[in-house]
């Protein structure tokens, strides 16, 4: 199996994310990938996908992922039924980190229990 085939799920994820200036090359059993994602959350998603396939220290892939907006972890548009704790669980794996999201969005939130569908929240870097 070609290395590119092995990591096809990563390539598909990058395409779904809209990686900019993406480039992929395979030579001598090593896949090399470059590109720019919007935020650190997307970068983490790509790395998690790579590690799920190749382990924590894969030797058959070299990746250079740049982030165009490194000042925030992500932007999140609130959906029906969400709370800050649900959003914190999604991005950080810890629902108690809702306080970080609340503090980062004090310009539009007066109360952590009152968010509106359609609001765009800044998710700060962990």
C-alpha positions as CSV (number, residue, x, y, z in Angstrom):
1,X,0.0,0.0,0.0
2,X,1.3,3.5,-0.9
3,X,1.8,5.8,2.0
4,X,-0.6,8.3,0.4
5,X,-3.3,5.6,0.4
6,X,-2.6,4.9,4.1
7,X,-3.2,8.6,5.0
8,X,-6.1,9.2,2.6
9,X,-8.4,10.0,5.6
10,X,-6.0,12.9,6.5
11,X,-6.0,14.2,3.0
12,X,-9.8,14.0,2.9
13,X,-10.1,15.9,6.2
14,X,-7.7,18.6,4.9
15,X,-9.8,18.9,1.7
16,X,-13.0,19.2,3.8
17,X,-11.4,21.9,5.9
18,X,-10.3,23.8,2.9
19,X,-6.6,23.7,3.5
20,X,-5.0,26.6,1.6
21,X,-1.8,26.3,-0.4
22,X,-1.9,22.5,0.2
23,X,0.7,20.3,-1.4
24,X,1.3,16.6,-1.1
25,X,4.3,14.6,-2.3
26,X,5.3,11.0,-1.8
27,X,8.9,9.8,-2.3
28,X,10.9,6.9,-0.9
29,X,8.1,5.7,1.3
30,X,7.5,9.1,3.0
31,X,4.5,11.3,2.5
32,X,5.2,15.1,2.7
33,X,2.3,17.5,3.3
34,X,2.2,21.3,3.5
35,X,-0.7,23.7,3.9
36,X,-2.4,26.4,5.9
37,X,-5.5,26.0,8.1
38,X,-7.6,28.7,9.7
39,X,-7.0,27.9,13.4
40,X,-5.2,25.8,15.9
41,X,-8.3,23.5,16.4
42,X,-8.2,22.5,12.7
43,X,-4.4,21.9,13.0
44,X,-5.0,19.7,16.1
45,X,-7.7,17.8,14.2
46,X,-5.3,17.0,11.4
47,X,-2.6,15.9,13.8
48,X,-5.1,13.7,15.7
49,X,-6.0,12.1,12.4
50,X,-2.4,11.5,11.5
51,X,-1.6,10.0,14.9
52,X,-4.7,7.7,14.7
53,X,-3.2,6.2,11.6
54,X,0.5,6.4,12.1
55,X,0.9,6.3,15.9
56,X,2.3,9.1,18.1
57,X,5.6,9.4,16.2
58,X,5.0,8.3,12.6
59,X,8.1,8.0,10.5
60,X,6.4,7.7,7.1
61,X,4.9,11.2,7.1
62,X,6.3,14.7,7.4
63,X,3.8,17.5,7.8
64,X,4.1,21.3,7.9
65,X,0.8,22.8,8.9
66,X,0.6,26.6,9.2
67,X,-2.2,28.5,11.0
68,X,-3.5,31.7,9.5
69,X,-5.2,32.8,12.8
70,X,-3.0,31.5,15.7
71,X,-4.5,34.0,18.2
72,X,-7.6,31.9,18.8
73,X,-8.2,28.2,19.0
74,X,-11.4,28.4,16.9
75,X,-14.6,30.3,16.1
76,X,-17.8,28.6,16.9
77,X,-21.3,29.5,15.7
78,X,-23.8,28.5,18.4
79,X,-26.4,25.9,17.4
80,X,-29.7,25.1,19.0
81,X,-29.4,23.2,22.3
82,X,-25.8,24.2,22.9
83,X,-24.4,25.7,26.1
84,X,-21.0,27.0,26.9
85,X,-20.2,23.8,28.8
86,X,-21.2,21.7,25.7
87,X,-19.0,23.8,23.5
88,X,-16.1,23.6,26.0
89,X,-16.4,19.8,26.0
90,X,-16.3,19.7,22.2
91,X,-13.1,21.9,21.9
92,X,-11.3,21.1,25.1
93,X,-12.7,17.8,26.3
94,X,-13.6,19.5,29.6
95,X,-17.0,21.0,30.1
96,X,-15.7,23.1,33.1
97,X,-13.6,25.1,30.8
98,X,-16.7,27.0,29.7
99,X,-15.4,29.8,31.9
100,X,-12.5,30.4,29.5
101,X,-15.0,30.7,26.6
102,X,-17.2,33.1,28.6
103,X,-14.2,35.3,29.5
104,X,-13.1,35.5,25.9
105,X,-16.5,36.6,24.8
106,X,-17.4,39.1,27.6
107,X,-17.9,41.7,24.9
108,X,-21.1,39.9,23.8
109,X,-22.0,37.8,26.8
110,X,-23.3,39.2,30.1
111,X,-24.2,35.8,31.5
112,X,-22.6,32.4,30.8
113,X,-26.0,30.8,30.9
114,X,-27.4,33.0,28.1
115,X,-26.1,32.4,24.7
116,X,-28.0,32.8,21.5
117,X,-28.3,30.5,18.4
118,X,-26.2,32.1,15.7
119,X,-23.8,33.9,17.9
120,X,-20.2,33.5,16.8
121,X,-18.0,32.8,19.8
122,X,-14.2,33.0,20.0
123,X,-12.7,29.8,21.5
124,X,-9.5,30.8,23.1
125,X,-6.3,28.8,22.9
126,X,-6.2,26.2,25.7
